[in-house]
């Protein structure tokens, strides 16, 4: 169903809000993305890192009133809120968990439904349409997110169900895997730098915005370093979904060569994103869990990496 029209509830994520006169200045020093690019019609992917450039969270961010909303893995929200509040005391910013304020739906093949709701969403990635208290965000592969006040959840769900089949969350996650968009969850917190998830290729890292926590490491890797591990898309036979952070092995290296980032069931198989050592990918023999585990096959990603283009943001 990932390639067909459907809708589902995005129950796996929460919404962190940062509001107030200093919200932009505060977040600009915390996040990899450039908030100067954001407005009522533009959203972005992004990440928050440790001083060593390791990702504490990844998210989609958009403006809302006097601040910003960040949609991230629900299990990370409490820790991110606690950590950010330590720094927010020095600025006129107010942070909060606004997950209960919003209902969020994932939509595939639903532009006609959005238009009926009064939302003319452009086809370009990261564009935003607003109207009638609703927010729609275009994703890179053509899907869309629909945000609405929680009080409208029941009638909005009914309107979507009148036009689209409802799918399980797995269908949305499978589409995300096929779009090559990784995500940090609790088990993978602090495992990756942004380039390992190809975040710089997806507009989630700015190399012109100036300083933010972890910026020195991230920039050095882009300009001077040779990244030895990055995101790949793979498949394996049907079975139990491998959890994020599950190790991948190579019989040549006889040791771990990567970790699962995100996995979803596809028809008769599993598709997943994983961060892998490039030399293990070149060899082509990759096993799940142990050196004798199930074999994985490489699949293509829908985008290419271009460091010259990436540093223009």
C-alpha positions, 0 to 999 in steps of 0.5 A: 500500500506504500505506493498507493493512495492512503492515510494513516495516523502518525502516532509514533511521533510527538510535537515539541514547541518552542515559542517566544520572542527569542525562539528563532535565535535560541534554536538557531544555536541548537539545530543543524537547519537554518531557521532563516529559511523557514516561513509560513510556506516552508518547512525543513528537516533538521537535527540536534547534536552533541558537541561531538556532532552526534545526533540527539534527535532528528525532526521536521520543523515548521513555524507556528505563530510566535514560534516553531513546532518540531515533530520527532520520535515520541520517545525522544521528546521528554529528554529533548525538552528537558535538555533544551530547557536548561539553555532556554532559561537564558532567553525569552523562549518557552518550551512545551510538549504540544503533542496533545494539541495536534492530530497528525495524519500521513497522506499518500496520493491525496492532493485532491483531498487536500484541495477539498479541505482548502489546501493547495499544496505545491509539489516541491518538497518542504512546501507548506499550505495553511488554511481553516486551522489546517497545515499541510507539508509536502515531503520529498517523495510526494507524500504529505503530512496533515496537521490539525487541532486535536479537537477536530480529530474525529470529523477530519478522520471521517472526511479522510476516510470518505476518500482514502483507505486507512492504512497501518503505520507500517505503510507510512514507514515503508514509504519513508524507507523508500524515500531514504529518510532516516530518523533518530529514535531512542535506541539510535540516539548519539550513534550517528552524525547528520551525514551518516543519515544523508541529512545534508542531502535532504536539506536538513543541514546548513553549512552557511548559518554559523555556529550551533552545537556540534557544528565544528564536527559536522562542517569538518566532516563535510569539507575535510573528512572522508565519511566512512559510514552512511545511509543505505537502503536494503532488503531481506526476506520476510520475518520479524522486523529488525529493531533500530540499532540492530547490528549488521555484520560482514563475514570479511570484517568478522565484526559489526559494520553498521546498524539498522535505522528504520525497517518496515514490512513490504510484500514478501520481504522487509525493507530497511535503512541502515548506516553501513561502512562503505567498504562492507557495501563494496564487498556486498556480503552483509548479514543481519544480527550475526555473521551467520544471520540473514543476508541483506541485498542492497537497493537504490536510494531515490537521491544522489549525494553531491557535496558541492550542492549540499554546502550551498545551504 
